[in-house]
Amino acid sequence: MSKLPTILVISYNFIPIVNPRSLRCKYLVNYFANIGWKVIVLTISPSKHYPKYFEDSLKELSDEIEIHRVNPGIIYALKHRSPSQYSLDRWKRKDMMEIDRLRCRFREFIRKLYMATVDKVLLPDQTFEWVLSALKEAESILKRTNIDAMVSLAFPPTSHVIGYFLKKKHKEIVWIGDTGDPWSFGPLIQGIKSRFNRIIERHLIRKMNYHVVTNEAIKEMYGTLFPQIDPAKTVILTQGFSKEEIASIPYSIGNNFIIVYTGIFYDDIRNPIPFFEALKSFINEPSFKVVIAGNISYKYLSWIKENNLDEMVAFKGSINHSSSLALQKGATVLLNIGNVSPVQIPGKLSEYIGIQKPILHIKNCDGDFAAKVVKRLNRGVVVDNTPEEIRKGLKRLFSEYKKNELLSRYNLEVENDFEWNYIWGKLENYIKDGFNEIKK
C-alpha cells in the first residue's frame, strides 16, 4: 500500500461522553491520526444531559480526525431528556432528603420495569435505533472516501452490527471488532435474549478479520462458546493508560490517608455497601479519608449520611477525565471493586496501574481475573467483598501507611504492556496482517 491507509472507527461511545469505552476510542483514534493515517469516526450525537458529557474533552482529540455523528434514536432521547445526576448540594440539605429518596425509588422502579419488559425484546440491545442511520452515513462516506480498514468498538454491540453489514458489502475492507465486556454471555443478559444474541454474535465474529478482547479469560470463554471459530482470530488488547497524559496532570498530596475510587457502583455486579460498612471501624481516625468520583446513586449518598460517614467520605460527582487522573495521583490507595463476572476487568484497573499507587481490590467471585492481575503484579491487596475482609485489608494498608512502609511493600513500577501506544501498535500490526490476508 503506497499511501497511508484510511481507517473508519465505529463507536457508539465517543468523546465528549467520557467513559471507559469512549476513552479507549479516543486513544485509538489519536494514535492512528498521530502516525499519519486518515481517521474517520462514526458515532452518535450525544445528549448534553448525559451524566458523563464533558464538552472540554473534545480538545483532547487530534485536529486531523473527521467525525460523523448520527441521531441515536427515540429511546435515547427519552432516557436523556433531563439531567439524571443528583445534585450533591441537594443531598446535603435535610429538607430535600425525603423528596430525593422517593424520586430515586421511582426511577429505580421504572428502570427495573423497563429491564423486565421492553429490554428483553430489543435485539441486540436498546441502542439498535442508530444502526440504520449509521449505515446510511457510512455508505455516504464510502462513496467519496476509500476506506482501507474498519474498527468497531463494543459495548454496545450495535457497533459490530454496523461493521458486519459494511464488511458484507465491502469485502476489501479489513474489519477489526473490538469487544470490551462479554456480550451474549455477560452476567446481565440471560434467557432467550442471550441465546438469540449468541447466534448474532457468532455470525459477526466469523466476518471479522480479527476479534479483539481485553484479557485471556474472555478469549478462553469465546473459544469454549464458539469452538467452530478459529481461535487465532481472537486476540488480546487490554485496557491501558497514557504515560504522557498522566505525567502532565498536576496534583496535590495532603497529610491524610486518602482512598480514591473513580467510577460507578452497581447493586448487582459491583456493590459498595460492604466497603462502606468496613469504613465504620475507622470513623475515629481523623486522617482516614475516602474520595469517590462518579455518578452516584442517591441511595448510596443517603446511606453514608445515615451512618454518620459523611465527614470521612467525600463525593465529587461526575468529573472530567483530567480531574479524575488528578484525584488518582493524589491518592494514598486506589480502590477497585471487581465485577461478579470472573472474566470482566473494570477499565480503571489499567489506569490505576499507570498511576503507580497501591490498589485495594475487592473481589466479588473466586475466579476474578482482575484480582489475579493485582496479585501477579504485586500491585496491592486483594480481599473478598465482605465487611470483615475489607476491614482487614484497610487495617493492613493503613498500618503500612503509618509506618511509612506502604510504597516499599508493593511493585509500583511502570508496566509498559498496559501503555496505550504499545497496545495500539499491536492493533496496527493486526490491521496490516489483514491487508496481507485480503491480498492473497
NORSUL-V671711 format. One record per pair of residues at least 4 apart in sequence whose C-alpha atoms are under 6 Angstrom apart, sorted by the first residue. I is the first residue (numbers start at 0). GAP is how many residues later the second one is. Records with the same first field share a line. If there is no record, write none. Layout:
I=GAP ; GAP
//
This chain:
3=33
4=32 ; 143
5=31 ; 32 ; 33 ; 141 ; 142
6=32 ; 142 ; 143
7=32 ; 33 ; 142
8=32 ; 141 ; 142 ; 143
9=31 ; 32 ; 142 ; 149
10=32 ; 141 ; 142 ; 148
11=31 ; 32
12=9
13=8
14=7
15=37 ; 38 ; 39 ; 41 ; 42
16=35 ; 36
17=4 ; 34
19=327
29=4 ; 32
31=5
32=4
38=26
39=26 ; 27
40=26 ; 27
41=26
42=26
43=25 ; 26 ; 27 ; 28
44=24 ; 25 ; 26
47=5
48=31 ; 33 ; 34
49=30
71=58
72=56
76=4
96=4
99=4
113=4
114=4
121=4
129=4
140=4
147=25
148=24 ; 25 ; 26
149=25
150=24 ; 25 ; 26
151=7 ; 8 ; 25 ; 26
152=6 ; 25
153=5 ; 25 ; 26
163=40
165=4
166=4
173=260
174=33 ; 34
175=32 ; 33 ; 34 ; 35
176=34 ; 35
177=34
178=33 ; 34
181=4
183=10 ; 13 ; 14
188=5
189=4
196=4
209=23 ; 24
210=22 ; 23
211=22 ; 23 ; 24
212=23
213=22 ; 23 ; 24
214=21
216=126
217=125
221=4
222=4
238=108 ; 111
239=110 ; 178 ; 179 ; 180
240=110 ; 113 ; 178 ; 179
241=177 ; 178
250=75 ; 79
251=78
252=77
255=31
256=30 ; 31 ; 75
257=31 ; 32 ; 73 ; 74
258=31 ; 72 ; 74 ; 75
259=30 ; 31 ; 32 ; 71 ; 74 ; 75
260=31 ; 74
261=30 ; 31 ; 32
262=31
263=30
264=5
265=4 ; 5
266=4
268=70 ; 71
269=69
273=112 ; 113
276=110
277=109 ; 113
288=23
289=23
290=22 ; 23
291=23
292=23 ; 24
293=23 ; 24
294=22 ; 23
301=4
303=5 ; 6
304=4 ; 5
332=25 ; 26
333=25
334=24 ; 25
335=25
336=24 ; 25
337=24 ; 25 ; 26
338=25
339=24 ; 25
341=25 ; 26 ; 27
342=26
344=25
355=56
357=21 ; 22
358=21
359=20 ; 21
360=21
361=20 ; 21 ; 22 ; 23
362=21 ; 22
363=21
371=4
373=4 ; 5
377=32 ; 33
378=31 ; 32
382=6 ; 7
383=5
386=4
393=4
394=4
399=5 ; 6
400=4 ; 5
420=4
//
